[in-house]
Amino acid sequence: MKALIFDFDGLIMDTETRQYEVLQELFAEHGSELPLHVWQQEIGTSTGFSPVDYLFSQTGRSVEAEAFNQQLEQRFLERLAQESARPGVKSYLTEAKKQGLLLGLASSSSYEWVSTHLRNLRLMDYFSCIRTSNDVDHVKPDPALYEQTAACLGVRPEECLVFEDSANGALAAARAGMRCVIVPNQVTADLEFGKVERRIVSMEEVPLASLLKDL
């Protein structure tokens, strides 16, 4: 094992649960709801899903898209301003550095989104390589993000361990030929992840040294 590669949304920072909470609030204000199983299809990838279009399909009432999306963004960012890294994340990054492991990050989100929040969390400097949707034609579950991150780090896929919270991310790691540990959040906990090396509740509960020893 030479490198650890982390996802961002939902894994390092639980943006996914916060975003779903805000969407549920907005849907409720319009007399509807967004089922979790519908939203889960968007987690870890980009399907082109439109909350406004889905809301119309459920209610038959048109909603002004710009106003809806502005409310979504405003409330979402307000919620994230109070959010910290998920438990144990910084400990894993610090321990990995002590062990001489290379650290990379592969995200289906944009570089601007990822880098802004990493800087706010004061975690940016841990990563030697970051690859995002800006770098690939296809995001997860396509393996390109993980393949590019490994190449950037100068390691082979089989020398990498991926940390993910989503099924799309786990599938991308498998397609890239990498081992994967799942650390689900509230909105991904009931997803089917296929074959992965390990599933843990949080990084806080399982020290990195113990995790690596057991793999």
N, C-alpha and C positions, 0 to 999 in steps of 0.2 A: 504494500500500500504506500503510494507516494503522494497522493493528492485527495483532498476532500472537495467536492463541488456542491454548493448549496443553491437551492431555489431561493426566491425572495418572498413573493406574496404568499401569505398564509403560513410560511415556514419561519422566516426570520422575524417578520412582523405580521400580525394577523389582520391584514387588510381585508381578507376575504370575508371573515365573519362580520366585521364592521360594515362593509359595503352591503352585505345581505340584510343586515339590521336596518340600514337606512332605506333600502329598497322596499322592505316590508312596511316600513312606516308610510312611505309615499303611496304604495299600493293601497294600504288601509284607508288613507285619506281620500282615495278615489273609489272606495267601496269594493275593493278586490284584494287579492293576495297573490304572491309569487311563490308557488310551491318550491320547496328546496330541491326536489329532484330535477326541476327545470333549470334552476340556477346552477346546479352542480355540473351541468354539461359545459358551462362556460369557464369553470375553474381550471386554471393551469394552462389555458389555451386561449384562442380567439376565434369564436364561431360566427361573429357578426350579429350575435343576439341583440335585439333592440327591446329594452324594457317598455318603451312607449308603444311599440307595435304589439307586444304581448298583452299589455294592458288593454289596448283597443280590442284585441281578439277575445278578451274575457268579458268586457263590459259593453262593447258595441258603441262606446262613446269616445270621440276623438279628444286627444289631449295635446296641448301646445307643446311640441317637442322641446323647443329651446328653453322654455320656462321649467319644464320638468327636469331636464338635464342640468340646468343651472342649480336648481334646488338639490338635486342629487349630489353634484360636485361640492357645493357649499357645505352641506351637512356631513358628507363623507370626510372632507378635509378637516372639519371641526372635530369630528370624532377621532381622526388619526392624530391630531395635535396632542391628544391626551394619551396616545398609545406608546408603549415602549416595546423593546424587543421581547420576543417570547422567552419564557423562563429557560435558563441554561444556555442560550445561544452564545452569549459573550464568553462563558466558561469554555464552551467547545472550541471557539475560535482561538482563545488564549492558549488552551492546552495543545491544540493542533500546532500552533506556532512553536511551542516549547519542544514538541516532538519532531520538529523539522519537516512537517508536512506542508505541502503547497496548498494554497486555498484559492478556489475559483468560485464564481457565481454565474449561474445560467438562468435567465428569466425571460418569460414570454412577454413581459411588459417592456416599456421603452426605457432607454438609458436615462433619460431625464427623470422619469418617475423613480427608478431604482436608486440612482445616485443621490437624488435629493433626500430620500428617506434614510439612506445609509449614512449620509453626512449628519442628518439630524440625530440619528442614533449613535453617532461617533463610532461607526463600524467600517467605514469606507477603507481605511488604511490596512485592514486585515487581508484584503483580497488582492492577489497578484494579477488576476485576470477577471474581467467581467464581460459577459456576452449577453446581449438582449435582442429584442425584436428588431432593433436597428441593424443588426449584423446578419440576419438570415432572411431567406425568402419564405420559409415556413417555420412557425413556432411549434412548440410541443403539441401533440405527441411525436412530431417529427424529431429525429435524433440530432439534427444539425447543431442546435445550441450546445448540447453536451459534447459533440464531436469537436466543435470549434474551441470550446473551453479547454478540453484536454490538449489539443494541438497548441494552443496558446501557452499552456503550462509546460509543454514539452514532455508530456507523459502519454503512455498508451492507455486505451480505454480500460483494460483489465487492471491497471494500476490505480484506478479511481474508485472512490466510494461516493455515491450521491446521496444527499439528504433531500427528501421531498415530502409534500403534504397532500398532493393530488394524484389521482389516477392517471391523468394525462402526463404528468411529470414522470411518474414511475414507469410508464410505458416508453417514454422518450429515453429514459436511462437504460432500460432493457434493450431497446433497439440499438443503442449506442454501444452495447456490450459491456455495460458497467453494472456493478453491484449497487443496491439501493436499500436505504433505511427509510422507513416511513414514519413521520411524526405528524399525525393528522391534527386538524383543529376542529372546532365545533361543526363547521359546515362540510367537512370532508370525512368525518369519523365513520360514517356508514357506507362509504364507497367501497367497491370491489377493487383491490389493488393488484390482483394477479400475483405472480411469483416475485417476492422480494426477500432480501436476506434477513430483515428484522423489522419489527414494528414496535415503537416505544410510545408511551403516553406523552412524555416531554423530555427534553435534553437535561432538564434539571434532575430528573429521577434516575437517570443512568449515566454515570460519568463516562466521558469519551474513552478513557483508557480501558475501562471494563468492556465497553461496547466493541472496541476494536479487537480486544483479546478474544472475544467470543465468536467473532465472525470466521 
